[in-house]
Amino acid sequence: MKKSALIVWGGWDGHQPEQVAEIFKGILEEENFQVEVSHSLDSYADKEKLKSLDLIVPHWTMGEIEKKYVLNISEAVAAGVGLAGCHGGMCDSFRNNVDWQFITGGNWVAHPGNDGVEYMVNIKHSSSPLLEGISDFKVVSEQYYLHYDPAVEVLASTRFPVFHGPHSANKAVDMPVVWTKRWGLGNVFYSSLGHQANIVAMPEVSLIMRRGFLWAAEGKGRAEEMDVASINGNVRTYTGMGDSQ
């Protein structure tokens, strides 16, 4: 039986969301997913449909979203649905919604030097086999400076500063590029690479996204082996979210 994925694209056109969504669709179909592609945030309105999926792939930049849609996604992911995306399409989606930032693991704050900065992506040797066999590589693109959740597992990083600015007065730091985290029973995967379609199409970047999609979608199978009713109950009674707007 095929796994199912929903890709929702939109927001700022500078990130070429439609073109990137097509690349993601192709990757997932190669992995035998049944893929629905949407250009509307209303795709997040049906909570039960979201919970029936294996994977949600957001690619929406600098938008505004109804709070109930984020809570629907939260409940679906906590019940085992995977969440995976890249660049500003996932971690610069909704700047006014801190719940979204909590679920995804971080939020963009700057890209010193803008587009065209050459920097290294350094693969981390961690407990995760997700990036096994991928070597460090250079990218010429935006280098994302993020505020991120200390609970994430960092799989790749980049060194700041490369382009000098006010942030350079601080010590050099390793900024996450790729990470994973858990949200209830769900797997959450993020890569900051992917400013435009040509970056997403790089062999290293597309392979990272392919592996991330597959890993994120594994949570649904784990959830089906457990008593999901108890998780759903906890999500419904959880009062730590919902104050973002």
C-alpha positions as CSV (number, residue, x, y, z in Angstrom):
1,M,0.0,0.0,0.0
2,K,1.3,3.4,-1.0
3,K,2.1,6.0,1.7
4,S,0.4,9.3,1.3
5,A,1.9,12.8,1.4
6,L,0.5,16.3,1.2
7,I,2.7,19.2,-0.2
8,V,1.4,22.7,0.5
9,W,3.2,25.5,-1.3
10,G,2.8,29.3,-1.5
11,G,3.8,32.5,0.1
12,W,6.8,34.6,-1.2
13,D,7.5,33.8,-4.9
14,G,11.2,34.5,-4.5
15,H,11.6,31.0,-3.1
16,Q,10.1,29.5,-6.2
17,P,7.6,27.5,-4.2
18,E,5.8,25.9,-7.1
19,Q,9.0,24.7,-8.7
20,V,10.3,23.3,-5.4
21,A,7.0,21.6,-4.8
22,E,7.4,19.8,-8.1
23,I,10.8,18.6,-7.2
24,F,9.5,17.3,-3.9
25,K,6.6,15.6,-5.7
26,G,9.0,13.9,-8.0
27,I,11.2,12.6,-5.2
28,L,8.2,11.3,-3.2
29,E,6.6,9.6,-6.3
30,E,9.9,7.9,-7.0
31,E,9.6,6.5,-3.4
32,N,6.1,5.2,-4.2
33,F,4.1,7.8,-2.3
34,Q,0.7,9.0,-3.4
35,V,1.2,12.8,-3.5
36,E,-1.4,15.6,-3.3
37,V,-0.1,19.1,-4.1
38,S,-2.0,22.1,-2.8
39,H,-1.7,25.9,-3.2
40,S,-4.0,26.7,-0.3
41,L,-3.5,26.7,3.5
42,D,-7.1,25.6,3.7
43,S,-5.7,22.1,3.1
44,Y,-4.9,22.2,6.8
45,A,-8.5,22.7,7.8
46,D,-9.5,19.0,7.8
47,K,-7.9,17.5,10.8
48,E,-9.0,14.0,10.2
49,K,-7.6,14.0,6.7
50,L,-4.3,15.3,8.0
51,K,-4.2,12.5,10.5
52,S,-4.8,9.9,7.7
53,L,-1.6,11.0,6.0
54,D,1.9,9.6,6.4
55,L,3.7,12.9,5.6
56,I,3.1,16.7,5.5
57,V,5.5,18.8,3.4
58,P,5.0,22.5,3.9
59,H,6.7,25.0,1.5
60,W,5.1,28.3,2.4
61,T,7.2,31.5,3.2
62,M,6.3,34.6,5.1
63,G,2.6,34.0,5.4
64,E,-0.2,34.1,8.0
65,I,-2.1,31.1,9.1
66,E,-5.2,30.5,11.1
67,K,-4.3,29.2,14.6
68,K,-6.7,26.3,14.3
69,Y,-4.8,25.1,11.2
70,V,-1.5,24.9,13.2
71,L,-3.3,23.1,16.0
72,N,-4.6,20.6,13.5
73,I,-1.1,20.0,12.2
74,S,0.2,19.7,15.8
75,E,-2.3,17.0,16.6
76,A,-1.7,15.1,13.4
77,V,2.1,15.1,13.8
78,A,1.8,14.2,17.5
79,A,-0.3,11.2,16.4
80,G,2.5,10.0,14.1
81,V,2.2,11.9,10.8
82,G,5.7,13.1,9.6
83,L,6.5,16.8,9.0
84,A,9.5,17.6,6.7
85,G,10.6,20.6,4.7
86,C,13.3,23.1,3.9
87,H,14.6,26.7,4.0
88,G,12.1,29.4,4.5
89,G,9.3,27.1,3.3
90,M,9.2,25.5,6.7
91,C,11.1,27.7,9.1
92,D,10.2,31.1,7.9
93,S,6.5,30.2,7.1
94,F,4.5,32.0,9.8
95,R,6.6,34.6,11.8
96,N,3.6,35.5,14.0
97,N,2.9,31.9,15.1
98,V,5.2,30.6,17.8
99,D,3.4,27.3,17.9
100,W,4.5,26.6,14.4
101,Q,8.1,27.5,15.4
102,F,7.8,25.1,18.4
103,I,6.7,22.2,16.2
104,T,9.2,22.7,13.5
105,G,12.2,23.4,15.8
106,G,13.3,26.8,14.8
107,N,12.8,30.1,12.9
108,W,14.9,32.1,10.4
109,V,16.2,35.4,11.7
110,A,18.9,36.5,9.1
111,H,21.1,35.5,6.1
112,P,24.1,37.7,6.3
113,G,25.4,38.6,2.8
114,N,22.0,37.6,1.3
115,D,22.1,35.2,-1.7
116,G,25.4,34.2,-3.3
117,V,27.5,33.5,-0.1
118,E,29.8,30.5,-0.5
119,Y,29.8,28.4,2.7
120,M,30.5,24.8,3.8
121,V,27.9,22.4,5.0
122,N,29.6,20.1,7.6
123,I,28.0,16.7,8.2
124,K,27.9,15.8,11.8
125,H,28.8,12.3,13.1
126,S,25.9,11.6,15.3
127,S,23.7,8.7,16.4
128,S,21.5,9.2,13.3
129,P,22.3,7.3,10.1
130,L,20.3,9.7,8.0
131,L,23.2,11.5,6.4
132,E,25.5,8.5,6.3
133,G,27.8,8.5,3.3
134,I,27.3,12.2,2.5
135,S,30.5,14.2,2.7
136,D,30.9,17.9,3.6
137,F,30.0,20.1,0.6
138,K,30.0,23.7,-0.5
139,V,26.9,25.8,-1.3
140,V,26.6,29.2,-2.9
141,S,23.3,30.5,-1.6
142,E,21.8,32.1,1.4
143,Q,23.4,31.0,4.7
144,Y,20.7,30.8,7.2
145,Y,21.1,32.1,10.7
146,L,18.3,30.5,12.8
147,H,17.0,30.6,16.3
148,Y,16.5,26.9,17.1
149,D,15.2,24.5,19.7
150,P,18.0,23.0,21.8
151,A,16.0,19.7,21.7
152,V,16.8,19.2,18.0
153,E,19.4,16.6,16.9
154,V,21.8,18.4,14.6
155,L,22.8,16.4,11.6
156,A,24.7,19.1,9.6
157,S,25.9,22.6,10.5
158,T,27.7,25.6,9.0
159,R,30.2,28.0,10.5
160,F,29.4,31.7,11.1
161,P,30.6,34.3,10.3
162,V,31.4,33.9,6.6
163,F,30.0,37.3,5.6
164,H,30.9,40.0,8.2
165,G,28.3,42.1,9.9
166,P,27.2,43.1,13.5
167,H,27.0,39.4,14.4
168,S,30.7,39.0,13.7
169,A,31.6,40.8,17.0
170,N,30.6,37.6,18.8
171,K,32.6,34.3,18.7
172,A,32.4,32.0,15.8
173,V,29.4,29.6,16.0
174,D,28.3,26.4,14.3
175,M,24.7,26.9,13.1
176,P,22.5,23.9,12.4
177,V,21.7,23.3,8.7
178,V,19.9,19.9,9.1
179,W,18.0,18.7,12.1
180,T,15.5,16.2,13.4
181,K,13.2,16.4,16.3
182,R,10.1,14.6,17.8
183,W,6.6,16.0,18.2
184,G,4.6,13.4,20.1
185,L,4.9,10.2,18.0
186,G,5.7,12.2,14.9
187,N,9.1,12.7,13.3
188,V,10.1,16.3,12.2
189,F,12.8,16.9,9.7
190,Y,14.3,20.2,8.5
191,S,17.0,21.4,6.2
192,S,17.9,25.1,5.8
193,L,19.2,24.5,2.2
194,G,16.8,25.3,-0.6
195,H,16.6,29.0,-1.4
196,Q,15.5,28.2,-4.9
197,A,14.9,25.2,-7.1
198,N,18.5,25.0,-8.4
199,I,19.7,24.5,-4.8
200,V,17.1,21.9,-4.0
201,A,18.1,20.1,-7.2
202,M,21.8,19.8,-6.1
203,P,22.6,16.0,-5.7
204,E,23.6,16.4,-2.0
205,V,20.5,18.5,-1.2
206,S,18.0,16.4,-3.0
207,L,19.4,13.3,-1.3
208,I,19.2,14.9,2.1
209,M,15.5,15.8,1.4
210,R,14.7,12.3,0.1
211,R,16.1,10.7,3.3
212,G,14.4,13.2,5.4
213,F,11.0,12.6,3.8
214,L,11.4,8.8,4.3
215,W,12.5,9.2,7.9
216,A,9.7,11.6,8.8
217,A,7.1,9.2,7.3
218,E,8.3,6.4,9.5
219,G,6.5,7.8,12.5
220,K,3.0,6.8,11.3
221,G,4.0,3.1,11.3
222,R,5.4,3.4,14.8
223,A,2.2,5.1,16.0
224,E,0.0,2.3,14.5
225,E,1.9,-0.1,16.7
226,M,1.0,1.9,19.8
227,D,-2.1,3.1,21.6
228,V,-2.6,6.3,19.7
229,A,-5.7,7.2,21.6
230,S,-3.7,8.1,24.7
231,I,-1.5,10.4,22.6
232,N,-4.5,12.1,21.0
233,G,-6.0,12.6,24.4
234,N,-2.9,14.3,25.6
235,V,-2.9,16.6,22.6
236,R,-6.5,17.6,23.1
237,T,-5.9,18.5,26.7
238,Y,-2.5,20.1,26.2
239,T,-2.7,23.8,27.2
240,G,0.9,24.9,26.4
241,M,0.1,26.2,23.0
242,G,-2.5,28.5,21.4
243,D,-1.3,31.9,22.8
244,S,0.6,32.8,19.7
245,Q,-2.0,35.1,18.1
